Amino acid sequence: IVLGKMLRLCDPFFLSLLISFVTCISVESPPDATLPTYTSHLQYESIQFQKRAKNDSVHLTLPFKVSPLTTDDATLSWDYDGKELTVGDSGEQNKVFAIRQFENGVLTVTLNLKDDGAKSGVYKLTATAAKESAFGSANVQSAPILPIY
């Protein structure tokens, strides 16, 4: 009863305290992306046809947002089409890397897919912070690509 007199249920401080205990983290997924391709004319014996190939000089980015967080120490894990994906730090040699930016309780994690590291499929981010987990996924699509013969 004494606590009830000190903090009313409609007190903004009490409400923000209550919300902070109830709020769970979430991952906002980026929109689906399309992997650029190109076509070329090929001739096999007397048959001419168009062959579609992947553009290997692509730099595709997928920005995920993890919130609400009090610090940027969330643990991140990545999957590609249901299998674990190894993500490196930004650099010239890494074809798949992530950049983290923390601001106002939101951790923005941008997955970078460079050159032949960019492939069509489903990329999933699982974030864990304060014993809570959430995930988001992005679908990268491309036109059918024929194998090289």
N, C-alpha and C positions, 0 to 999 in steps of 0.2 A: 504494500500500500504506500509505503514511503517512496519507493521508486516511481510509482504511478503519479505521485504528486510532483516529483522532480522532472519527470519526462512524460509529457502527454503523448498519446498515441499519434496525434497529428503533428507533433513537433518535427520539423524538417531534419534535424540531427538524428532523431530516433529512426525516422524512415530511411535515411541514407545508411545508417548502421545496419538496419534490418536487411536492406537490399544488398549490401556488401556481403552478407552471409549467405544469401540465397542465390546470387548471381553465379552462373556457370560460364566457363569460357566457351567461345564459339570460333569457328573458322569460316570466314567468308570466302567462297570460291570465286575465281575469275570466270568470265564468260568463256564459252567454248572458242577455240582458236582453229584456224585453218592453216595447214602447212603448205607453203607455195610449191607448185610443181610447174614443169614446162614440158612441152612436147617437141619431138624432133622427128624428121622423116627418115625412115630406114628402108633399106631394100634388101630382101633376102631372096637370092636367085632372081626370079622375075616378079616377085611380089613386093609391092610397096605398101607400107603402113606407117601409121603414126605411133610412136612410142612415148609414153609419159614417164618422166623421171623426176626424182626429188631434187630440189634446188639445194645443193650442199653448202652454199654460202649464206645460209639463213641464220639470223639471231632472233629467236623467238623468246618472249618473256611472258611469264604467268605470275601475276601478283596475287598472293593470298594475304588475308588480314586476320590476325588472331587478336581477340579482345574478350572481355576486359582483362587487362593484366596490370599488376602493380610494378613489376620489373620486367626486363627483357630476358630473363633466364629460363624461358620455356624450352623444353626439350623437343626437338623436331625429328621426325622420321619420314622418309619418303618411300613411296611404292610406285612402280610403273607396271601397269597391266597385272596387278596382283603379286608382283615380285619385288623384293627389296631393291631400291635404287640408291646407288652411292652418289652422293652430292658433294662436290669439293668446294673449296674457297674460290673467290673470283681470281682470275688470272688468265694468262694467255694459253696455258697448256690444258686447262680444264674445259671440256666441252659441255659439261653439266655442272652448274654451280648456283648457289643461292646467296642473295644479299639480304641482310637483316637491317631493318630501321625501326627504332622504337620511338614513339612520340604520343603523348597524351593518353597513355593506357592502351595503345594499339600497336601491335607488332606487325609491321608489313614485311613479308618474306617474299622476295621476287625470285622465282625459279628461272634461270637462264639456260636455254637450250641453244647451243652454238654449233654451227656447221653440221657435221654428220651426227652430232648428239641429239639433234631435233628429229624426233620420230613420232608418228601418229600413235595414239593410244590414250589411256587414262592415267593421269598423274595425280597421286593422292598424297596429301600432307596430313600427318597426324601430329597434333601439338599436345604436350602434357605440361601442366603447370599446377602447382598447389594440389596435387593428387587428383586432378581432374584431366580428362582427355576429351578432345574433339577432333573431328577431321573434316576436310573439304577436298573436293576433287575437281579436276579440269579435264575436259576431253579435247584432245588435239586430233583433228580430222585431216585427211588428205584424199585426193582422188586416187583411184587404184594405180599402183606403180608396178610395172612389169619387171621381172628380173632380167639381168643382163645375160645374154646368150652369146 
